[in-house]
Amino acid sequence: MNNFCEQILENISKGTWVVDKNDNFTYFSQSMADISGIPKVEVIGKNLMTYMPERTIGDEVHFKELFLRVKTTLEPAHFYSLPLRNKNGNISYQSGRLVPIVDKNGYYDGMICVIEDVTEQKISEKTQCDEWEAEKRVESIYKSSPVIAFLWTVEKDWPVEFVSNNIIQFGYTPEDFTSGRLIYGDIVHPDDLQKVRDAVSQVEIGGHTYFTKEYRILTKSGEKRWVTERSMLGRTYKGEPAYYQGIIIDITDRKKVEEALRESERKYRLIFENSPLGIFDFDENGVVTSGNENMLKILDLTRDELIGFNMLKSLEDEDMKGALNQVFLKNAGHYEGYYRSTTSNKVVPLKVDFSPIISEDGTVEGGVGIVEDITERKQAEEALIESEKKFRSLFENANDAIFIHDFGGNILEVNQVASQRLGYTKYELVQMKSMDLISPFYEDKVQNRLKTIQEEGHGIFETVQITKSGSKIPIELSSRMIEYEGKPAILALARDITERKRAEKKLNEYATELARANEELKSLDRMKDEFLSNVSHELKTPLTSIKGYSNIIYEETLGELNDKQKKTMGIILRNTERLRRLVDSLIYMSMAQADAIKYSFEPVQIAEIADNAIEDMSLQIDKKGLVLNKNVSENLPQINGDKAKLTDMLTNLFDNAIKFTPSEGQITLDAFEEEGYIHLKITDTGIGIPEDLIPHLFQRFYQIDSSIKRKYGGTGLGLYICKQIVDAHNGEIWINSKEGEGTTVHVRLPKIKE
């Protein structure tokens, strides 16, 4: 049966071949083998596309495209003039018909090709070579073309059945796609892929045939390129989408040009709208066609009033119209003046520059106007004129002589005072150099000063000027760099300091006398300190004896005393103690002046210091009838201190509290631990101290006023000595007081670190 069928096929056509649904040959007739020069055994089982040329069939599409169309539409199709070259070098032009094979379900199952006509032509070797060369040239032209031909199937992201060789311009080969390694969607830019999908879907769903779109693809190296696609949708006999055939063209350069144009337009528009100047365009008839916002603002116009305004017909300012007419003579025009708007009547000082727009053929197409509101400049010019008037008035009426000279010393300008003081006329002075007026003794110094002024921009120094009559005038010369008539110069103010020099001479003489007197006072002060030191030591020795014997008598060691004697001895003891403290204060001050005070630091208990001071002051406390409150714990941490000096400090503070507290008043001593210190507070209910005087209390010999000194006594050294002792212990001392309510003295001394 098979042989019978083959005989039929051999007899009904010039040649026949059959492929299965995978495009593999299942039948290849002997006549077909004769035409092609390919043995049957070599063909069977091979893929059809291996043998099909990528050549057009006459004026039809590529054979591969035709084959795919029949395969998808299941509709037979004719082909004409398909050229095939056999092994003998002959070209045969075949015409025939492609007939699809369908299975029982109506699906594609293979293809039969029936060759209906074969025309053979024997060509010479030279003709064959010429044709090959021609084909190569055509192929070369096609490869260099920007047009890339594609045949896509209608599947997701479009697998490629065919692509022309010039896909190489994007770095790919046709085999990258036809082998299935890549599908077309793989090279579409990810940001554009969904847009392309949506556009293709609209074509398929909408029943359209042609598809055009611009989008980006990625080259093999990852470069982004713009392409435009123009393709046609092929459909099955049922109208369902089957394939796309079309072209893509690289339009990257065009896109760059378009982007450059858009950017240029954007920049122009940005400059146009944001320019601080008014800008407008007008046509060949002088009619305004556009204007920016500043143009409207400067002339106080609306856009409707500006656009369409015919300047040639409606301008009333003849000077501006003359500047405009220059444009139509192909020249630039300039106007400056006070312009009155013909629509708003606003008067504005303007500067306007007109420029022509000339076409390639030399005709004037219109022009551009640049408008500047020069109100501020006019105001500045008027202010400058007024300023120059004021400067000239100040220059001429100043009390000092004023000179302006260049860096070469040439005098450029002087005021009236300079002329009067030096005895020269202004004309004479501007013919001279500044150094002609300086005493020769000062020339080098002045030259050096002028160099400094040029480097630093200013300078002040003293020198001597010579008048026309030869007399000398001491001056203070204050100079500064300025710009004069567009060139750098030096402005110099010469102040006559004759009287100041006389005063300085007298002051120097007085200072000399004062220094001599000061030395004498220092000598007297040293003599005083020496006297106080000697007297203090001379007084302390008998005082010690007086106090000792007075204590023996007062304590009735030598015999019993009556009340009157007891009272008298108490007075002697109190005053002896008072005198001792005074002498100790004078000795301390004398030693402090000589920087001879020595401290003996050791661990001490503040409670012991407090007991010693209270014992020293007990007679005075009892005599005045004061109540003493002592709040000092025996367990306070020790401090590192000089026991004797701290006792003197506390005794002085008690002495002040007793002195300024009235009878039956109270004195309270508190001591407590505070952070790293022992804090002492001596509070009294005395007369208090004015707040503004408290900062002065620790000064040597300071007392509030003479009346207090007369009433309460004292030397003004007590608090000064207390401050010195506390400072030596790295402590702090301060006073809080309210007039009429009492005083609290605070002392903080650092405790020994454990």
ABEGO torsion letter per residue (X at the ends): XAAAAAAAAAAABABBBBBBAAGBBABBBAAAAAAAGBBAAAABGBBAAAABBBBBBEABBBAAAAAAAAAAAGBBBBBBGBBBBBAAGBBBBBBBBBBBBBBAAGBBAEBBBBBABBBBBBBBAAAAAAAAAAAAAAAAAAAABABBBBBBBBBBGGBBABBBAAAAAAGBBAAAAAAGABBAAAABBAAAAAAAAAAAAAAAAAGBABBBBBBBBBBAAGBBBBBBBBBBBBBBAAGBBABBBBBBBBAAAAAAAAAAAAAAAAAAAAAAAABABBBBBBBAAGBBABBBAAAAAAAGBBAAAABGBBAAAABABAAAAAAAAAAAAGBBBBBBEBBBBAAAGBBBBBBBBBBBBBBAAGBBAEBBBBBBBAAAAAAAAAAAAAAAAAAAAAAAABABBBBBBBAAGBBABBBAAAAAAAGBBAAAAAABBAAAABBAAAAAAAAAAAAAAAAAGBEBBBBBBBBAAGBBBBBBBBBBBBBBGGBBBBBBBBBBAAAAAAAAAAAAAAAAAAAAAAAAAAAAAAAAAAAAAAAAAAAAAAAAAAAAAAAAAAAGAAEBBBAAAAAAAAAAAAAAAAAAAAAAAAAAAAAAAAGABBBBBBBBBAAAAAAAAAAAAAAAAAAAGBBBBBBBBAABBBBBBBAAAAAAAAAAAAAAAAAABBBGBBBBBBBBBBEABBBBBBBBABAEBBAAAAAAAABBGBBABAAAAAAAEEAGAAAAAAAAAAAAAGBBBBBBBBBGAEBBBBBBBBBBBX
